[in-house]
């Protein structure tokens, strides 16, 4: 029988062995737990990812791109009442502890065991320093091991960073809902304010959010949000960081936030910003959304606003011409009708439009009530008459209205759409771009994505090809009926818009009046392969079949492409590439993308008194400068006495060309000054007819005029400059430009034409007694002679 002493020895050895094994196990577990612990020193120069921000050329913020919407705010710029609100809510002893609050950690560990047993996530007990450790350096899993890691890293953070640096990281990193990371973005998204504009009540609400933004949503859970905000204010007063009176006043305030997180305060550039995003991603990939980039765009906000208003108003004017289509929905007028109408919204660009219900439609008139503010009133009699000429108005109809005086104007979202682009001709900078009536209704960008036939806006490229290949402004071409064999063997007989013909005509007059048969003959004389090459070289399109129908604009292009191609006529014959992004820089100020890649020798050299460096003009020379000026001069004639004569009312030098395609499917006008090229397109998305008579003159030119009336206020009234080597001669009362040696020398009768109706070759225009078409009646000379037939 073994003695008790022996049993005690065995028990002691066993116990020591268990302790050793347990210690070893704990050591192994600890080593495993902390083997991949991140280094707190990594935060010394850490900055949380911020949004990539896009700015207009004048510094206006127009857009943000990021995975996490954040505006980094340095500690010195954070208002004290906001910082104190977060300390009151999250960590009152922040400036006293060393990263871990022992009492709070003990309470958290006390709750941890039941949570682990029940399989719930561990909650609470984290100081602000621990939250920084969790948000920045650790994963978001809520385990006991992670809590130990969090505490250890928090201690290391306190040894590495100052309290101010830790609080700065916390306030810029934290998720606060409403698509907001950090207090800077939250202030902007919730209240549309910068941090220094926040009231005490608003600051306290933001400080209420870290425990769960969805739990305290400002509209869906407003009562809980206000209660939590008031608790924060009470905590601040209890800590004597604010007075009880201050807390009472702040608690008495309502909680009012923006209806949705705001991107920017400038809202007229949605199509432009989305195109910047698309091009930025194509050039930079994931770097764009990774955040922190500075993007300087080419946008001119004043021109963009003019462009948006002009296009929307022009499309609404067209739409009104084609009648009232009826209510967009119907419901029963009575209690709760607002709920039935809640799913309908006016275009966000029309901020004064309201959803309304027709409450009365009688011989006295039509009375409506708005949904959001329950305003009541009568629709203007002119609008009632307009509606009754269409599908009428009846009680229960849901319609859009706009307050005007004591009553309302009836509004209708156009079914038609369009685009307007503005390009700076010397650089290709896109100064404004509107891709449709309303981005909120359709994000499809008709300026860059809609491929449509350009109609007669293509004709200047035919004439430019001719002028580059032996023709001169004095050359004549026959304007008469013509029949040609098509590819399929069927005869093709292009016609003029007016179905009338004026005989032999000078090139200028043919372009001014947009004569189809004359253009076809000109293209046949010079050769469609040369016309195709000109169109591709100038950027109208990347490929085109060399068939004669293309001379009348039967190919396809986008409004941005053809508008930019016109820039070569304005800038002396150089092709420029359209671009929306001027410069992109990273957070360190290093340039990562630049539109202007021209070399500038000696630009960085010290000034020595020698001649300044010279930078070559942008773009490839694709036309002779004299050819470009000749086309410009002819297109000025289009504005002065041709199909766009109404544009001359603007009162300063403008060149331009109308365009209308078969069956009035698309209406165009592209006009330019020395400073800008403006392209206007109007058409349905399904390419159906705009309606009889809806030509470029009728549908597109008024939009151009409306835009230019606003845009031209800042434009100098400068004329187009002729090349120094151009020679001039007056032909039929018009001063024409010629290449040296091609100017006319004699006056003789018109040239003889061969049986096909084509000139035997390029011939000078000899003075005629009367310009063909000058005596035409209005029926013979409609507003727009363009089109495909």
C-alpha angles and dihedrals in degrees: 000000000000117000122245088245090061091050090051091051092051091047091049093051091047092050093048090048091052091048090049092048090045091049090048091048091050090048091050092046091047092049090049092045095052102030092100097036109146119241113255089209087073087077095062091093097018120137119180115240113272133196121279101243125208120206134190118240090267094052098263111148106237105166150357129215122191147117088236118033105222139153110200112224120188117233093249090059096051111101113241094232090057094049091047091050090057092045090051090050101040114016121005093177095047095124092047107048129072097236099295129066103216094201093048092046091050091052090048092050090048088057093042098075096056089043092052092047091051093044094242127142117265112252140189136005096096122134120211088260090054090049090054089051091050096044098043109026107022141053120257097246112128105221134136091249091052090052090055091049090048092054094047094048090046089058090049091049091054089053093048106038136038121248089252092054091049093049090047090054092047096050092047097044105043122108111236103171127242088088088297130138111183131006095276094062092039093055090051097043099043101036107012089239140117116244095260090056095057118114121225090256092052092047090051091052092054089049088054092061107071092080089062126324093204090054090059102035108166095230109018093046102019096148092054090044093054092045092052092045090052090050089055090051091050090051090052091050091047089055089049090239089126132016124259088244091054090050092049093051092048092048090053091061121098119240106246121172136167116279090242136003108284120231097191138337091240105078105169097087106064095126091045093048093048090051089050088052092050094048092042092054091047091053102035106022115199092354090081095060094035083078139218097091126131112220119191110195133193095243120134103203094203092053091043092054091048090049094050094048093045094050095045093047092046093051091048090051091051090047093051090053088060097053144249112308095196137252117328090226143352135224139158116277110234142085110337097019087127090066091055089051096044094097094062123086134181116235107285089230089062097064094170096056118103135194108243139173125225106241097176134019112176141126088283091063140264121303124194140187122210121231104222102043103016092234114166131205149125125280114240111269092236090057092047090054090048091051094046090053086060126034096323133225128273137180110277095032114138111219142160118253137176124210114245118172111310093338143040138261117222113238133195130191106237119244089207122079141192149159141244125198132179121200130185102231100212096052110017091240109159102226096182136003129183114178100189149340095287131002089200089061099038129007092193105123109222091184094064107013106038111090109200139161109267095209115194094353083082093061096085088065090056091050092046090053090052092049089050090053108051104293120116134197086263094058119110131214127189118257103202141113114298135184122198134181113253127215092261092051095256119125118254118207112181113200136200118251091249095044085232131110133211104196124228110011137181114248092247094056093046092055094042091054094036095232111193101197091047091051092050091051091048091051090048091050096050096035129254092241088064091046090050091049091051092051093050093043091052094047101249090128140345095232136015136171111243095234124132095243087068089065087070093050101267092143124084132251139148127257091246094051098049093041090054090046088059087059088079089064090054100042102047101273104309123137111225126189116236113237136173098189115070100174141355123197131182124232090274092056094253114145112241099170132022129177096203107068098166118134118244110195114206093005091125095041122108116264111261101172092262124126114298118256115271121222117204117239116266120259142033118287103247100160134036106259089236091054090051091051092047091055091046090052091050091047089051084059089055087060096041101046110350140075094313098045092133089069089068088074087079088075104222137085111293131160122195152141134226124217136194125175132211115305089005091282095148132022122200144179125178114185133169147186126194088271105044145014116216124196123192124189127181124185146120118268090236091051095239121152119288088215137266112315095010093133130156088268093052102039108023108029094063089055090052091049092049091050094046093049087065099033097046094063089085096037122101113230095241123155126229112273119235120221112264093239096052118119121215135211131171111241117186091337096312124107107233129193121227138182111254109278096019098080113116117265104183141032117231139148119288115287121264115256125219120239093267090063092245123121111253086241141317106327133179118253108247117207112275123205090235131013109246110254096018091114096041117133121242088257089058094046110046120182094264122032094180131103146098121270 
